[in-house]
Amino acid sequence: MASSGNTTIQMYYSPTAGHVPAAANLASGELAVNTADGILYYKNANNVVSVLANSADNTHLQWDSANNTLIVLSTGSLEVPVGNTVQQPANSAVGMLRFNTDLNQFQGYNGTIWGQIGGGASANGVVYENKQTLNQNYTMTTGNSGESVGPITITPGVIVTIPAGSRWVIL
């Protein structure tokens, strides 16, 4: 399907192991795949050919189709998006994760709001910190209780829901 202002994707390929396309053989933006090695290349506007994807680099990922789960097989880390509150996705979806630089905390989206993941700040498990102002709706998990050190200010219009049998203690 043609569209105004766009260029058709061009493709170059080689079935020869170890073959890397020369810049002179590719147009700017053209893709090249080495089918023997499983490597996808592209040529950028600066006339440089770079690897876009390499099937051998994905050996640290495993898909568990029975549980629809992506497994990271590594001892390293998983890098999540980082940004301030204003930079939260406009079309957030349940299960999104990110690090909020304004609040200095990891957050997850539950379908309604972005909320903190994990506990408050800690000094080697001796000092735990909590914010003194609650500025977004909060619903405590059923079967859990919680505590905060006050004074605590709840922003007008914000709703705190404590399920039956749970307690929120403010010291």
C-alpha positions as CSV (number, residue, x, y, z in Angstrom):
1,M,0.0,0.0,0.0
2,A,1.5,3.3,-1.0
3,S,1.3,6.4,1.2
4,S,2.3,10.0,0.6
5,G,5.7,11.0,2.0
6,N,7.0,7.5,2.6
7,T,9.4,5.4,0.7
8,T,9.1,1.7,-0.1
9,I,11.3,-0.6,2.0
10,Q,14.1,-2.1,-0.1
11,M,15.7,-5.4,0.7
12,Y,19.1,-6.9,-0.1
13,Y,20.1,-10.4,1.1
14,S,23.0,-12.8,1.1
15,P,23.0,-16.5,1.9
16,T,26.8,-16.5,2.5
17,A,28.0,-16.9,6.1
18,G,30.1,-13.9,7.3
19,H,29.0,-11.6,4.4
20,V,28.5,-8.0,5.5
21,P,27.0,-5.6,3.0
22,A,29.1,-2.7,1.7
23,A,27.7,0.8,2.1
24,A,28.1,1.3,-1.7
25,N,25.7,-1.7,-2.2
26,L,22.8,-0.2,-0.1
27,A,20.6,2.9,-0.5
28,S,20.1,5.0,2.6
29,G,17.5,3.3,4.8
30,E,17.8,0.0,2.9
31,L,17.8,-3.2,4.8
32,A,20.0,-6.2,4.2
33,V,19.7,-9.6,5.8
34,N,22.4,-12.4,6.0
35,T,20.2,-15.5,6.0
36,A,23.1,-17.8,6.9
37,D,24.0,-15.8,10.0
38,G,20.6,-14.4,11.0
39,I,21.8,-10.8,11.0
40,L,19.8,-7.8,9.8
41,Y,21.7,-4.7,8.7
42,Y,20.6,-1.2,7.7
43,K,22.3,1.8,6.1
44,N,21.7,5.1,7.8
45,A,21.7,8.7,6.5
46,N,25.5,9.0,7.3
47,N,26.3,6.2,4.9
48,V,27.1,3.7,7.7
49,V,26.0,0.1,7.7
50,S,25.1,-1.1,11.1
51,V,23.6,-4.3,12.7
52,L,19.9,-3.8,13.4
53,A,19.2,-7.3,14.8
54,N,21.2,-10.4,15.4
55,S,19.5,-13.7,16.1
56,A,22.5,-14.9,18.1
57,D,22.2,-11.9,20.5
58,N,18.8,-13.1,21.7
59,T,20.0,-16.3,23.4
60,H,19.3,-14.7,26.8
61,L,15.5,-14.6,26.0
62,Q,13.2,-17.5,26.2
63,W,9.4,-17.6,25.4
64,D,7.3,-19.9,27.5
65,S,4.3,-20.3,25.2
66,A,2.3,-22.4,27.8
67,N,2.3,-19.5,30.2
68,N,2.6,-16.6,27.7
69,T,5.7,-15.5,29.5
70,L,9.0,-14.0,28.4
71,I,11.9,-15.3,30.5
72,V,15.1,-13.4,30.7
73,L,18.0,-15.9,31.2
74,S,20.6,-13.6,32.6
75,T,22.4,-12.5,35.8
76,G,22.4,-8.9,34.6
77,S,19.4,-6.6,34.8
78,L,16.3,-5.5,32.9
79,E,16.3,-1.9,31.9
80,V,12.9,-0.2,32.0
81,P,11.9,3.2,30.7
82,V,12.9,6.2,32.8
83,G,11.3,9.6,32.9
84,N,9.4,12.2,35.0
85,T,5.7,12.2,35.7
86,V,4.8,14.4,32.7
87,Q,6.5,11.8,30.5
88,Q,4.3,8.9,31.6
89,P,2.7,7.3,28.5
90,A,-0.5,9.1,27.3
91,N,-2.1,5.8,26.5
92,S,-1.1,3.7,29.5
93,A,-1.9,0.0,29.6
94,V,-2.3,-2.4,32.5
95,G,1.0,-3.9,33.4
96,M,3.3,-1.2,32.2
97,L,6.5,-0.6,34.3
98,R,8.8,2.5,34.5
99,F,11.0,4.5,36.8
100,N,9.7,7.9,37.7
101,T,12.5,10.4,38.2
102,D,10.3,13.0,39.9
103,L,9.3,10.6,42.6
104,N,12.5,8.5,42.6
105,Q,10.6,5.2,42.5
106,F,9.6,2.4,40.2
107,Q,6.0,2.5,39.1
108,G,3.4,0.2,37.6
109,Y,0.1,1.0,35.8
110,N,-2.9,-0.9,37.2
111,G,-5.4,0.3,34.6
112,T,-6.4,3.4,36.6
113,I,-3.3,5.0,38.1
114,W,0.5,4.7,38.1
115,G,1.5,3.4,41.6
116,Q,4.8,2.7,43.4
117,I,6.3,-0.8,43.1
118,G,8.1,-2.1,46.2
119,G,8.7,-0.5,49.5
120,G,9.7,2.9,50.5
121,A,13.2,4.2,50.7
122,S,15.5,2.3,53.1
123,A,18.8,2.8,54.8
124,N,20.1,-0.8,54.9
125,G,16.7,-1.9,56.4
126,V,17.0,0.4,59.4
127,V,15.2,3.6,58.3
128,Y,12.2,3.5,56.0
129,E,10.8,6.6,54.5
130,N,7.3,7.6,53.2
131,K,6.1,10.7,51.6
132,Q,3.9,13.0,53.7
133,T,1.5,13.9,51.0
134,L,-0.9,11.5,49.2
135,N,-1.8,13.0,45.9
136,Q,-3.4,10.1,44.0
137,N,-6.1,7.6,44.8
138,Y,-4.9,4.6,46.7
139,T,-6.5,1.2,47.4
140,M,-4.8,-1.1,49.9
141,T,-4.5,-4.7,48.8
142,T,-7.2,-6.9,50.5
143,G,-5.7,-8.9,53.4
144,N,-2.9,-6.4,53.9
145,S,-2.4,-3.6,56.5
146,G,0.0,-0.7,56.3
147,E,1.7,2.0,58.3
148,S,2.9,5.5,57.6
149,V,4.7,8.1,59.7
150,G,2.9,11.4,59.8
151,P,1.8,14.0,59.5
152,I,0.1,12.8,56.4
153,T,-1.8,15.2,54.1
154,I,-4.3,13.7,51.7
155,T,-4.9,16.0,48.7
156,P,-8.5,17.1,48.3
157,G,-10.4,14.8,46.0
158,V,-8.0,11.9,46.6
159,I,-9.7,8.7,47.8
160,V,-8.0,6.2,50.1
161,T,-9.8,2.8,50.3
162,I,-9.0,0.4,53.1
163,P,-10.7,-3.0,52.7
164,A,-12.7,-4.6,55.5
165,G,-10.3,-6.4,58.0
166,S,-7.3,-4.2,56.9
167,R,-5.8,-1.3,58.9
168,W,-3.8,1.8,58.0
169,V,-1.8,3.0,61.0
170,I,-0.4,6.6,61.0
171,L,2.2,7.1,63.7
